[in-house]
Amino acid sequence: MMKPLIAAATLAAFLVTPAFGQEMNPNGTWVDRWGTSFTFQLCGDGTQLCGTLNDIQGDSRTEENLQYVGTEVVRGNMVGPNKWEGSIALNGGNATATVEMTGPDTIKITGCQAAIFCSSIDYHRS
């Protein structure tokens, strides 16, 4: 009785595992709950991620940040499946950034200044 159960569990784990290891495609337009949007695409040798700010809304819509609309503000190097680390330019400066695809249609951007002041925002595919 126990051997068939172990065999079935092993087979189920084997069939499910590839889905977790698959890389998702970050290329496209992504929007947060306030309406701020980015266009992300793989760049460089195809493992880097570049992000252009299309529009900025909510509390972040300041004269200082409006100057970044239409420019590349995110650039990162792949550090794992569906995860890039690099920088983001906003608020008149640069911060370290992590961009992670948390699902096929969701991205989380985490920006940190001085490695202790961090903020994350979720985006969905537009």
C-alpha positions in Angstrom: 0.0 0.0 0.0 2.8 2.4 0.9 4.9 1.8 -2.2 2.1 2.8 -4.7 1.4 5.9 -2.7 5.1 6.9 -2.7 5.3 6.2 -6.4 2.2 8.3 -7.2 3.5 11.2 -5.1 6.9 11.0 -6.8 5.3 11.0 -10.2 3.0 13.9 -9.3 6.0 15.9 -8.0 8.0 15.1 -11.2 5.1 16.3 -13.4 4.6 19.6 -11.5 8.2 20.6 -11.1 8.9 21.8 -14.6 6.1 24.4 -14.3 7.9 26.1 -11.4 11.2 26.2 -13.3 9.8 27.7 -16.5 10.8 31.2 -17.4 8.0 33.6 -18.1 8.1 36.3 -20.7 8.4 39.9 -19.2 8.0 41.6 -22.6 5.0 43.9 -22.7 3.2 46.7 -20.9 2.6 46.6 -17.2 0.2 48.8 -15.1 -0.1 49.2 -11.3 -3.3 50.0 -9.4 -2.9 53.7 -9.8 -2.3 53.6 -13.6 1.5 54.0 -13.7 2.7 51.9 -16.6 6.0 50.5 -17.8 7.0 48.7 -21.0 9.5 45.9 -20.2 11.6 44.0 -22.6 14.6 41.7 -22.5 17.6 43.6 -23.7 21.4 43.3 -24.0 22.3 39.6 -24.5 18.6 38.6 -23.9 19.0 38.1 -20.1 18.9 41.7 -19.1 15.7 43.6 -18.5 15.0 47.1 -19.6 12.0 49.1 -18.6 10.6 52.4 -20.1 8.2 54.5 -18.0 5.1 55.1 -20.1 3.0 57.1 -17.6 3.1 57.9 -14.0 0.0 58.4 -11.8 -0.9 58.7 -8.1 1.4 60.3 -5.5 4.4 59.7 -7.7 3.1 62.0 -10.4 5.4 65.0 -9.6 7.1 67.4 -11.9 10.4 65.7 -11.0 9.1 62.3 -12.0 7.3 63.4 -15.2 10.7 64.1 -16.7 11.2 60.3 -16.8 8.1 59.5 -18.9 9.2 58.0 -22.2 12.7 57.1 -21.0 14.3 53.9 -19.8 14.3 54.0 -16.1 14.8 50.3 -15.1 17.7 48.2 -16.1 18.6 44.8 -14.4 20.6 41.7 -14.8 19.0 38.3 -14.5 19.8 36.7 -11.1 17.5 33.8 -11.2 14.5 32.5 -13.1 12.1 35.4 -13.7 14.1 37.8 -11.5 16.3 40.7 -12.3 18.4 43.1 -10.1 19.6 46.5 -11.1 18.5 50.1 -10.8 15.5 52.3 -11.1 15.6 56.1 -11.8 12.9 58.1 -10.1 12.5 61.1 -7.7 15.7 62.7 -9.1 18.0 59.8 -8.3 18.6 56.1 -8.6 17.7 53.2 -6.3 18.5 49.6 -6.4 15.7 47.6 -7.9 14.5 44.0 -8.1 12.0 43.1 -10.7 10.4 39.7 -10.2 7.7 38.0 -12.3 5.4 36.5 -9.6 3.1 35.0 -12.3 2.7 35.0 -16.0 0.7 38.3 -15.8 2.1 39.9 -12.6 5.4 41.6 -11.8 6.6 43.0 -8.5 9.1 45.9 -8.5 11.0 46.5 -5.3 13.1 49.7 -5.0 15.5 50.3 -2.2 17.4 53.4 -1.2 20.3 53.0 1.3 19.4 49.3 1.4 16.9 49.9 4.2 14.2 52.1 2.7 12.4 49.7 0.4 9.0 49.8 -1.3 7.3 47.2 -3.5 4.5 47.7 -6.1 2.7 45.0 -8.0 2.0 45.4 -11.7 -0.3 43.4 -14.0 0.0 42.8 -17.7 -2.0 45.4 -19.7 
